């Protein structure tokens, strides 16, 4: 029997018991046709009044290699019931010796409304997301069983690298959120600490090494709470772990090296805690110190989306615009990715074929750019809302052409 993770996101004012909402949700899921990686956020008040009043959404996980409807009556369901934290990010302010106050990090309690549904809207051509989850689960299992990290090494560090706009930072945040949800039985809550690398480089550069140590000291104090899952995000890790052999040719090599040494020392010290995970990203891997790269347990490359991933992105955008009544739902929407990508030869729908052409045309654009295309299509090539799908796809084609022309200009200018 398949095991399927299902999340029930409760409204903040909900007081229903877990047992009751699980029973109601299971009956509901057994009565509908639904695929993996689906977020159900609307429930008919007449047919499902309790779900309508108590639940914000039901989220069904993606099942790699299976694209059909899920028969929940023949599945083992792992339920995850939670409410979203609504407080948003909180700044961690430190006093600099020479600069006054510095915002060196932001703290976001998990699961957070700020990154709700982010995981489900990240699309890749392989099992990157599932592999990252498996890494974290293995990390926890090794800790539970007392595996000596001096024998079997695990530094609790992930490095995502690749071109700008490929979703590295978003994936780190979404992974932290998903871990906080999946590990509810182990941790009462989670926190994402996003380090502001640029603030750590003091105007009086010699203070930077001290600020790094000070920041990690605060993180260690938080990590001491063993009931809390702590995910530390360092964007553009090359700014803090710059290759020391390159620092030697700089203006202040000793200070740069001190920052790198401080980062490496703190990572080595914090890894003894089983409830911490360090998530890092980089666009410039050749500038990262090799000692840091060696400490990363997983080094995952995220490239530009291929047509199948682009199709998933555009499909999700079109669904959102239909829901917002920007595009008219006339019963002739494009085929779902799960059906189309397995059986493209039999596709006869003109809108679907048009979207496939747009996906081929969009190769070379980043995920960030892809999600701007529908906005640009509406802003620059349409004069009204609530229009037909065919007309909107034509506008998207013009927007893609424009985006590629603009990008070519900047490439030529360099």
C-alpha positions in Angstrom: 0.0 0.0 0.0 1.2 3.5 -0.8 1.9 5.9 2.0 0.7 9.4 1.3 1.3 12.5 3.4 -1.7 14.7 3.7 -1.8 18.1 5.4 -4.8 19.7 6.9 -4.2 23.5 7.3 -6.7 24.7 9.9 -8.1 28.2 10.2 -6.5 30.2 13.0 -9.8 30.3 14.9 -10.5 26.5 14.6 -11.1 24.5 17.7 -12.0 21.1 16.2 -10.2 18.0 17.5 -7.6 16.3 15.3 -9.6 13.0 15.4 -12.7 14.7 14.1 -11.1 16.7 11.3 -9.1 13.6 10.1 -12.3 11.5 10.0 -14.1 14.2 8.0 -11.1 14.8 5.7 -10.6 11.1 4.9 -14.3 10.7 4.0 -14.0 13.8 1.8 -10.8 12.6 0.0 -12.3 9.1 -0.6 -15.3 10.8 -2.4 -13.4 12.9 -4.9 -10.8 12.4 -7.7 -7.5 14.0 -6.8 -3.9 13.7 -7.8 -0.7 14.3 -5.9 0.8 17.8 -5.4 -2.7 19.2 -5.1 -3.9 22.0 -2.8 -7.6 22.0 -2.2 -8.6 25.4 -0.7 -12.3 25.6 -1.5 -15.0 23.5 0.2 -18.7 23.7 -0.6 -20.5 25.0 2.4 -23.7 22.9 1.7 -21.9 19.6 1.1 -18.9 20.0 3.4 -19.8 22.6 6.0 -17.2 21.6 8.6 -14.3 21.7 6.1 -15.6 25.0 4.9 -15.6 26.5 8.3 -12.6 24.8 9.9 -10.0 24.2 7.2 -8.0 26.6 5.1 -6.7 23.9 2.8 -6.0 20.2 2.4 -2.6 19.6 0.7 -1.8 16.2 -0.9 1.9 15.4 -1.4 3.4 14.7 -4.8 4.1 11.0 -5.4 7.1 10.5 -7.7 6.4 8.2 -10.6 2.6 8.1 -10.0 0.4 10.6 -11.9 -3.0 9.0 -11.5 -5.9 9.6 -9.1 -5.1 8.5 -5.6 -7.3 5.9 -4.1 -7.2 7.0 -0.4 -9.2 4.0 0.7 -6.2 1.8 -0.2 -3.5 4.1 1.1 -1.7 4.5 4.4 -2.3 8.2 5.1 0.2 10.2 7.3 -1.8 13.1 8.6 -0.2 16.5 9.5 -2.6 18.9 11.2 -1.5 22.5 11.8 -2.3 26.2 11.8 -0.1 28.8 10.2 1.8 31.4 12.2 0.6 34.8 11.1 3.2 37.0 12.7 5.7 37.3 9.8 9.5 37.8 10.0 11.1 39.4 13.1 14.4 41.2 12.8 17.4 40.3 14.9 19.1 43.6 15.7 22.7 43.8 17.0 24.7 46.7 18.2 27.8 47.2 16.0 30.9 48.7 17.7 31.2 51.5 15.1 28.0 51.5 13.2 25.1 51.5 15.6 22.3 49.0 15.1 22.6 46.2 12.4 19.9 43.9 11.2 21.9 40.7 10.9 19.1 38.2 10.6 15.3 37.7 10.4 13.4 35.0 12.3 10.3 33.3 10.9 8.3 30.9 13.0 7.2 27.8 11.2 4.9 26.8 9.6 4.4 30.3 8.4 1.6 32.0 6.4 4.3 33.9 4.6 5.6 30.8 2.8 2.3 28.8 2.7 2.0 26.7 -0.5 5.5 27.6 -1.7 6.7 24.0 -1.8 3.8 22.9 -4.0 4.6 25.7 -6.5 8.2 24.8 -7.1 8.7 22.5 -10.1 11.8 20.6 -11.1 12.5 17.8 -13.7 13.8 15.3 -11.2 13.2 14.4 -7.5 15.2 17.2 -6.0 12.5 18.1 -3.4 12.0 14.5 -2.4 15.7 13.9 -2.1 16.2 16.9 0.2 13.4 15.6 2.4 15.0 12.2 2.5 18.3 13.7 3.5 16.7 15.5 6.5 14.9 12.3 7.5 18.1 10.3 7.3 19.8 13.0 9.4 17.2 12.7 12.1 17.2 8.9 12.0 21.0 8.8 12.4 20.7 11.2 15.4 18.0 9.1 17.0 20.1 5.9 16.7 23.2 7.6 18.1 25.4 7.3 15.0 28.8 8.9 15.8 29.3 11.8 13.4 33.1 11.3 13.8 32.7 7.9 12.1 29.8 8.6 9.7 30.2 12.3 8.8 27.1 14.5 8.7 27.5 18.3 9.0 23.8 19.2 8.6 24.7 21.5 5.7 22.9 21.7 2.3 24.3 23.8 -0.6 22.0 24.7 -3.5 23.8 26.3 -6.5 23.1 27.4 -10.0 22.1 30.4 -12.1 20.1 33.3 -10.6 16.3 32.9 -10.6 16.2 29.1 -10.4 14.4 29.0 -7.0 17.3 28.2 -4.7 16.3 30.5 -1.9 12.6 29.7 -2.3 13.4 26.0 -2.2 15.4 26.5 1.0 12.5 28.3 2.7 10.0 25.8 1.4 12.1 22.9 2.7 12.3 24.4 6.2 8.5 24.9 6.2 7.9 21.3 5.0 10.3 19.8 7.6 8.5 21.8 10.4 5.2 20.2 9.2 6.5 16.7 8.7 8.4 16.6 12.0 5.5 17.7 14.2 5.8 14.6 16.4 9.4 15.4 17.2 9.4 19.2 17.4 6.6 21.4 18.8 7.5 24.1 16.3 10.2 25.4 14.0 12.0 28.6 13.1 13.7 29.8 10.0 16.7 32.1 10.7 17.7 34.0 7.5 21.1 35.5 7.9 21.7 38.9 6.3 25.2 38.3 4.9 25.6 41.9 3.8 25.0 43.3 7.3 27.7 41.0 8.7 30.3 42.8 6.6 30.8 45.8 8.8 31.7 49.2 7.3 34.7 48.8 9.6 35.5 45.5 8.1 37.5 44.2 11.0 34.3 43.8 13.0 32.8 41.2 10.6 34.5 38.2 12.2 33.2 39.2 15.6 29.7 39.7 14.2 29.6 36.3 12.7 30.7 34.7 16.0 28.1 36.8 17.9 25.3 35.8 15.5 26.1 32.1 15.8 26.2 32.4 19.5 22.6 33.7 19.5 21.6 30.8 17.1 23.3 28.3 19.5 21.2 29.7 22.4 18.0 29.1 20.3 19.2 25.6 19.3 19.5 24.6 22.9 15.7 24.2 22.9 15.6 20.6 21.8 11.8 20.9 21.1 12.5 23.5 18.3 13.6 22.7 14.8 16.0 25.4 13.7 16.8 26.0 10.0 19.5 28.5 9.2 19.4 30.1 5.7 22.5 31.8 4.4 21.9 33.2 0.9 24.9 33.9 -1.3 27.2 31.9 1.0 30.2 33.0 -1.1 30.0 36.4 0.7 30.7 34.8 4.1 32.8 31.7 2.9 34.8 33.4 0.2 37.6 31.2 -1.1 40.6 32.1 1.1 43.1 31.6 -1.7 41.3 34.5 -3.6 41.2 36.6 -0.4 45.0 36.9 -0.4 44.9 39.2 -3.5 42.3 41.5 -1.9 42.8 44.7 0.0 42.1 43.3 3.4 43.0 39.6 3.1 43.4 38.9 6.9 39.9 40.2 7.7 38.3 38.2 4.9 40.1 35.1 6.1 38.9 35.7 9.6 35.3 35.8 8.5 35.7 32.5 6.6 37.4 30.9 9.6 34.7 32.1 11.9 31.9 30.6 9.7 33.7 27.3 9.4 34.4 27.1 13.2 30.8 27.9 14.0 29.4 25.3 11.6 31.7 22.7 13.2 30.4 23.6 16.6 26.7 23.8 15.9 26.5 20.5 14.1 26.5 18.6 17.4 22.9 19.6 17.9 20.5 17.2 16.2 17.7 19.9 15.7 19.6 22.2 13.4 19.9 22.3 9.6 22.0 24.9 7.6 20.7 25.8 4.2 22.9 27.7 1.8 22.7 29.0 -1.7 25.2 30.3 -4.3 25.3 31.7 -7.8 29.1 31.7 -7.9 30.4 28.4 -6.7 34.0 29.1 -7.9 34.2 31.8 -5.2 33.3 29.5 -2.3 36.0 28.2 0.0 36.8 24.6 -0.6 36.6 23.8 3.1 33.0 25.0 3.2 32.2 22.9 0.0 33.7 19.9 1.7 31.4 20.4 4.7 28.2 20.5 2.6 26.5 17.1 2.9 24.5 17.7 -0.3 25.6 19.9 -3.2 22.6 20.2 -5.5 22.6 22.0 -8.8 19.5 23.8 -9.9 19.5 24.7 -13.6 17.1 26.6 -15.8 13.7 24.9 -16.3 13.2 22.5 -19.2 9.9 22.5 -21.2 8.1 19.9 -18.9 8.9 22.1 -15.8 8.0 25.3 -17.7 4.6 23.7 -18.5 3.9 23.1 -14.8 4.8 26.7 -14.0 2.6 28.2 -16.7 -0.3 25.8 -15.9 -0.2 26.9 -12.2 -0.2 30.5 -13.3 -3.2 30.0 -15.6 -5.1 28.2 -12.9 -4.5 31.1 -10.5 -5.7 33.7 -13.1 -8.8 31.7 -13.8 -9.5 31.6 -10.1 -9.0 35.4 -9.9 -11.3 35.8 -12.9 -8.6 37.4 -15.1 -9.1 34.6 -17.6 -12.5 33.2 -18.5 -13.1 29.6 -17.6 -15.0 28.4 -20.7 -14.6 24.6 -20.2 -11.7 24.4 -22.6 -8.6 24.8 -20.3 -5.2 23.3 -21.0 -4.4 19.7 -20.1 -3.1 19.0 -16.6 0.7 18.4 -16.6 0.2 14.9 -15.1 -1.8 13.8 -18.1 -0.2 15.7 -20.9 3.5 15.1 -20.2 3.0 11.3 -20.3 0.9 11.3 -23.5 1.7 14.3 -25.6 1.2 12.5 -28.9 -2.6 12.2 -28.4 -3.1 15.8 -27.5 -5.5 17.5 -30.0 -6.5 20.5 -27.9 -5.4 23.7 -29.6 -4.9 25.6 -26.3 -2.7 22.9 -24.9 -0.7 22.7 -28.1 -0.3 26.5 -28.0 1.0 26.3 -24.4 3.4 23.6 -25.4 4.8 25.8 -28.1 5.2 28.6 -25.5 7.1 26.3 -23.3 9.6 25.5 -26.1 9.9 29.2 -26.8 10.5 29.9 -23.1 13.6 27.8 -22.8 16.5 29.8 -21.4 14.3 31.8 -19.0 14.6 31.4 -15.3 11.8 30.3 -13.1 11.6 33.8 -11.7 11.2 35.2 -15.2 8.6 32.6 -16.2 6.3 33.6 -13.4 6.4 37.2 -14.6 5.3 36.3 -18.1 1.5 36.2 -17.4 1.8 39.6 -15.6 3.6 41.1 -18.5 1.2 39.6 -20.9 -1.7 41.3 -19.2 0.0 44.6 -18.5 1.5 45.2 -21.9 -0.5 43.2 -24.4 -4.1 43.2 -23.1 -6.6 46.0 -22.5 -9.1 44.2 -20.3 -9.6 41.4 -17.9 -11.9 38.3 -18.0 -10.8 37.3 -21.5 -10.6 34.0 -23.3 -7.7 31.6 -22.8 -6.7 31.7 -26.5 -6.3 35.5 -26.4 -4.3 35.3 -23.2 -1.9 32.7 -24.6 -1.3 35.0 -27.6 -0.5 37.8 -25.2 1.9 35.5 -23.3 3.7 34.7 -26.6 4.3 38.4 -27.1 5.5 38.8 -23.5 8.0 35.9 -24.0 9.3 37.6 -27.2 9.7 40.9 -25.4 11.5 39.3 -22.4 14.0 37.5 -24.6 14.7 40.7 -26.5 15.3 42.6 -23.3 17.6 39.9 -22.0 19.5 39.9 -25.2 20.1 43.6 -24.9 21.7 43.2 -21.5 23.9 40.3 -22.7 25.0 42.4 -25.7 25.7 45.4 -23.5 28.2 43.3 -21.5 
